[in-house]
Amino acid sequence: ITGNTVIDALFCVINKPQNKIVEEILRSCSLFDDNKKLILVTAHRRENFGQPFEEICRGLKAIAERNKDIVIVYPVHLNPNVREPVFRILNNVDRVHLIEPIEYDTIAHLMEKAFIILTDSGGIQEEAPALGKPVLVLRTETERPEAVELGVAKIIGPYCESIIQETERLIYDQKEYLKMAKKVSPYGDGKAAIRIVNILKNFFMDKE
């Protein structure tokens, strides 16, 4: 077992200075204010098209309206099935910032800055725990149960009420937040590539 090289890539990016796009996003969202907490959202899965996206967006809108110290940043997928409900419900909501899709290095640094991450993305479920960020999974199931079993991710479904309840639980209950904000990575420690190279070197040396 080597671990997943995606964690190697994440640490490689995070250890580099953040780019200007990250700084522009943080500045435009007033996230240099220490009193503001960033909730990063990524949601685009086909299974959530239709009513589930309506529920997700209503939940996010309520969180922003009820919690003045929260800022939501949501890079919106280009698929019309995502964009239509997202912009219809969330556009012009105070402290909700809908931005265009961003490069990996930008999303990685935003994950590092986030207080909580809400996502239906499999990749982010792997990466966020390595940064100590609680993950609320906007699905009814996951192909990555390891983070859930360790208590650093929680499946809450694409439901308005559960999104509000579980997000506000982490906002206001520090004990519950700290339980999920542990830096653990069941998917790798950032040294998978080194292990793979060494395994291959040993394999081919044995063949000589």
Contacts in CASP RR format, 6 or more apart in sequence:
PFRMAT RR
TARGET T0000
AUTHOR 0000-0000-0000
METHOD contacts of the structure
MODEL  1
ITGNTVIDALFCVINKPQNKIVEEILRSCSLFDDNKKLILVTAHRRENFG
QPFEEICRGLKAIAERNKDIVIVYPVHLNPNVREPVFRILNNVDRVHLIE
PIEYDTIAHLMEKAFIILTDSGGIQEEAPALGKPVLVLRTETERPEAVEL
GVAKIIGPYCESIIQETERLIYDQKEYLKMAKKVSPYGDGKAAIRIVNIL
KNFFMDKE
2 192 0 8 1.000
2 195 0 8 1.000
2 196 0 8 1.000
2 199 0 8 1.000
3 187 0 8 1.000
3 188 0 8 1.000
3 189 0 8 1.000
3 190 0 8 1.000
3 192 0 8 1.000
3 195 0 8 1.000
4 126 0 8 1.000
4 187 0 8 1.000
4 188 0 8 1.000
4 192 0 8 1.000
5 192 0 8 1.000
5 193 0 8 1.000
5 196 0 8 1.000
6 123 0 8 1.000
6 126 0 8 1.000
6 127 0 8 1.000
6 187 0 8 1.000
7 126 0 8 1.000
7 127 0 8 1.000
7 130 0 8 1.000
7 185 0 8 1.000
7 187 0 8 1.000
7 188 0 8 1.000
7 189 0 8 1.000
7 190 0 8 1.000
7 192 0 8 1.000
8 190 0 8 1.000
8 191 0 8 1.000
8 192 0 8 1.000
8 193 0 8 1.000
9 104 0 8 1.000
10 108 0 8 1.000
10 127 0 8 1.000
10 130 0 8 1.000
10 131 0 8 1.000
10 190 0 8 1.000
11 130 0 8 1.000
11 190 0 8 1.000
13 104 0 8 1.000
13 105 0 8 1.000
13 108 0 8 1.000
13 109 0 8 1.000
14 108 0 8 1.000
14 109 0 8 1.000
14 112 0 8 1.000
14 131 0 8 1.000
16 105 0 8 1.000
18 105 0 8 1.000
18 109 0 8 1.000
19 105 0 8 1.000
19 106 0 8 1.000
19 109 0 8 1.000
21 102 0 8 1.000
21 103 0 8 1.000
21 106 0 8 1.000
22 106 0 8 1.000
22 109 0 8 1.000
22 110 0 8 1.000
22 113 0 8 1.000
25 31 0 8 1.000
25 73 0 8 1.000
25 97 0 8 1.000
25 99 0 8 1.000
25 106 0 8 1.000
25 110 0 8 1.000
26 32 0 8 1.000
26 113 0 8 1.000
28 97 0 8 1.000
29 36 0 8 1.000
29 38 0 8 1.000
29 71 0 8 1.000
29 73 0 8 1.000
29 95 0 8 1.000
29 97 0 8 1.000
30 36 0 8 1.000
30 71 0 8 1.000
31 38 0 8 1.000
31 71 0 8 1.000
31 113 0 8 1.000
35 69 0 8 1.000
36 69 0 8 1.000
36 70 0 8 1.000
36 71 0 8 1.000
37 69 0 8 1.000
37 70 0 8 1.000
37 71 0 8 1.000
37 115 0 8 1.000
37 116 0 8 1.000
37 171 0 8 1.000
38 71 0 8 1.000
38 72 0 8 1.000
38 73 0 8 1.000
38 110 0 8 1.000
38 113 0 8 1.000
38 114 0 8 1.000
38 115 0 8 1.000
39 63 0 8 1.000
39 70 0 8 1.000
39 71 0 8 1.000
39 72 0 8 1.000
39 73 0 8 1.000
39 114 0 8 1.000
39 115 0 8 1.000
39 116 0 8 1.000
39 117 0 8 1.000
39 118 0 8 1.000
39 167 0 8 1.000
40 73 0 8 1.000
40 74 0 8 1.000
40 110 0 8 1.000
40 111 0 8 1.000
40 113 0 8 1.000
40 114 0 8 1.000
40 116 0 8 1.000
40 117 0 8 1.000
40 118 0 8 1.000
40 119 0 8 1.000
41 60 0 8 1.000
41 72 0 8 1.000
41 73 0 8 1.000
41 74 0 8 1.000
41 117 0 8 1.000
41 118 0 8 1.000
41 119 0 8 1.000
42 74 0 8 1.000
42 75 0 8 1.000
42 107 0 8 1.000
42 117 0 8 1.000
42 118 0 8 1.000
42 119 0 8 1.000
42 120 0 8 1.000
42 121 0 8 1.000
42 124 0 8 1.000
43 53 0 8 1.000
43 56 0 8 1.000
43 74 0 8 1.000
43 77 0 8 1.000
43 82 0 8 1.000
43 118 0 8 1.000
43 119 0 8 1.000
43 120 0 8 1.000
43 121 0 8 1.000
43 138 0 8 1.000
43 158 0 8 1.000
44 77 0 8 1.000
44 79 0 8 1.000
44 82 0 8 1.000
44 120 0 8 1.000
44 121 0 8 1.000
45 120 0 8 1.000
45 121 0 8 1.000
45 139 0 8 1.000
46 81 0 8 1.000
47 120 0 8 1.000
47 139 0 8 1.000
48 56 0 8 1.000
48 120 0 8 1.000
48 138 0 8 1.000
48 139 0 8 1.000
48 158 0 8 1.000
49 81 0 8 1.000
49 82 0 8 1.000
50 81 0 8 1.000
50 85 0 8 1.000
52 138 0 8 1.000
52 158 0 8 1.000
53 81 0 8 1.000
53 82 0 8 1.000
53 85 0 8 1.000
53 86 0 8 1.000
53 158 0 8 1.000
54 85 0 8 1.000
54 89 0 8 1.000
55 158 0 8 1.000
55 159 0 8 1.000
55 160 0 8 1.000
55 163 0 8 1.000
56 138 0 8 1.000
56 158 0 8 1.000
56 160 0 8 1.000
56 163 0 8 1.000
57 85 0 8 1.000
57 86 0 8 1.000
57 88 0 8 1.000
57 89 0 8 1.000
57 90 0 8 1.000
58 89 0 8 1.000
58 160 0 8 1.000
59 160 0 8 1.000
59 161 0 8 1.000
59 163 0 8 1.000
59 164 0 8 1.000
60 72 0 8 1.000
60 74 0 8 1.000
60 90 0 8 1.000
60 96 0 8 1.000
60 118 0 8 1.000
60 163 0 8 1.000
61 89 0 8 1.000
61 90 0 8 1.000
61 93 0 8 1.000
61 96 0 8 1.000
62 160 0 8 1.000
62 164 0 8 1.000
63 70 0 8 1.000
63 72 0 8 1.000
63 163 0 8 1.000
63 164 0 8 1.000
63 167 0 8 1.000
63 168 0 8 1.000
64 70 0 8 1.000
64 72 0 8 1.000
64 93 0 8 1.000
64 94 0 8 1.000
64 95 0 8 1.000
64 96 0 8 1.000
65 93 0 8 1.000
65 94 0 8 1.000
66 164 0 8 1.000
66 168 0 8 1.000
67 168 0 8 1.000
67 171 0 8 1.000
68 95 0 8 1.000
70 95 0 8 1.000
70 171 0 8 1.000
71 95 0 8 1.000
71 97 0 8 1.000
72 95 0 8 1.000
72 96 0 8 1.000
72 97 0 8 1.000
73 97 0 8 1.000
73 99 0 8 1.000
73 110 0 8 1.000
74 86 0 8 1.000
74 90 0 8 1.000
74 96 0 8 1.000
74 97 0 8 1.000
74 98 0 8 1.000
74 99 0 8 1.000
75 99 0 8 1.000
75 100 0 8 1.000
75 101 0 8 1.000
75 102 0 8 1.000
75 107 0 8 1.000
76 82 0 8 1.000
76 83 0 8 1.000
76 86 0 8 1.000
76 87 0 8 1.000
76 98 0 8 1.000
76 99 0 8 1.000
76 100 0 8 1.000
76 101 0 8 1.000
77 83 0 8 1.000
77 101 0 8 1.000
78 101 0 8 1.000
86 98 0 8 1.000
87 98 0 8 1.000
90 96 0 8 1.000
90 98 0 8 1.000
91 98 0 8 1.000
102 110 0 8 1.000
108 127 0 8 1.000
111 117 0 8 1.000
111 124 0 8 1.000
111 127 0 8 1.000
111 128 0 8 1.000
111 131 0 8 1.000
111 133 0 8 1.000
112 131 0 8 1.000
112 133 0 8 1.000
114 128 0 8 1.000
114 133 0 8 1.000
115 133 0 8 1.000
115 170 0 8 1.000
115 171 0 8 1.000
116 133 0 8 1.000
116 134 0 8 1.000
116 135 0 8 1.000
116 136 0 8 1.000
116 167 0 8 1.000
116 170 0 8 1.000
116 171 0 8 1.000
117 124 0 8 1.000
117 128 0 8 1.000
117 133 0 8 1.000
117 134 0 8 1.000
117 135 0 8 1.000
117 136 0 8 1.000
118 135 0 8 1.000
118 136 0 8 1.000
118 138 0 8 1.000
118 163 0 8 1.000
118 167 0 8 1.000
119 125 0 8 1.000
119 128 0 8 1.000
119 135 0 8 1.000
119 136 0 8 1.000
119 137 0 8 1.000
119 138 0 8 1.000
120 137 0 8 1.000
120 138 0 8 1.000
120 139 0 8 1.000
120 158 0 8 1.000
122 142 0 8 1.000
122 143 0 8 1.000
122 144 0 8 1.000
123 144 0 8 1.000
124 135 0 8 1.000
125 135 0 8 1.000
125 137 0 8 1.000
125 142 0 8 1.000
125 144 0 8 1.000
125 147 0 8 1.000
125 153 0 8 1.000
126 144 0 8 1.000
126 147 0 8 1.000
126 187 0 8 1.000
128 134 0 8 1.000
128 135 0 8 1.000
128 152 0 8 1.000
128 153 0 8 1.000
129 135 0 8 1.000
129 147 0 8 1.000
129 150 0 8 1.000
129 152 0 8 1.000
129 153 0 8 1.000
129 182 0 8 1.000
129 183 0 8 1.000
129 184 0 8 1.000
129 185 0 8 1.000
129 186 0 8 1.000
129 187 0 8 1.000
130 183 0 8 1.000
130 184 0 8 1.000
130 185 0 8 1.000
130 187 0 8 1.000
130 188 0 8 1.000
131 183 0 8 1.000
132 152 0 8 1.000
132 181 0 8 1.000
132 182 0 8 1.000
132 183 0 8 1.000
132 184 0 8 1.000
133 181 0 8 1.000
134 152 0 8 1.000
134 153 0 8 1.000
134 154 0 8 1.000
134 170 0 8 1.000
134 177 0 8 1.000
134 180 0 8 1.000
134 181 0 8 1.000
135 147 0 8 1.000
135 152 0 8 1.000
135 153 0 8 1.000
135 154 0 8 1.000
135 180 0 8 1.000
136 153 0 8 1.000
136 154 0 8 1.000
136 156 0 8 1.000
136 163 0 8 1.000
136 166 0 8 1.000
136 167 0 8 1.000
136 170 0 8 1.000
137 148 0 8 1.000
137 153 0 8 1.000
137 154 0 8 1.000
137 155 0 8 1.000
137 156 0 8 1.000
137 157 0 8 1.000
138 156 0 8 1.000
138 157 0 8 1.000
138 158 0 8 1.000
138 163 0 8 1.000
139 155 0 8 1.000
139 157 0 8 1.000
139 158 0 8 1.000
140 155 0 8 1.000
140 157 0 8 1.000
140 158 0 8 1.000
141 155 0 8 1.000
142 148 0 8 1.000
142 153 0 8 1.000
142 155 0 8 1.000
144 153 0 8 1.000
144 187 0 8 1.000
146 186 0 8 1.000
146 187 0 8 1.000
147 153 0 8 1.000
147 186 0 8 1.000
148 154 0 8 1.000
148 155 0 8 1.000
150 182 0 8 1.000
150 184 0 8 1.000
150 186 0 8 1.000
151 179 0 8 1.000
151 180 0 8 1.000
151 182 0 8 1.000
152 180 0 8 1.000
152 181 0 8 1.000
152 182 0 8 1.000
152 184 0 8 1.000
153 180 0 8 1.000
154 166 0 8 1.000
154 180 0 8 1.000
156 162 0 8 1.000
156 163 0 8 1.000
156 166 0 8 1.000
157 163 0 8 1.000
169 176 0 8 1.000
170 176 0 8 1.000
170 177 0 8 1.000
170 180 0 8 1.000
171 177 0 8 1.000
END
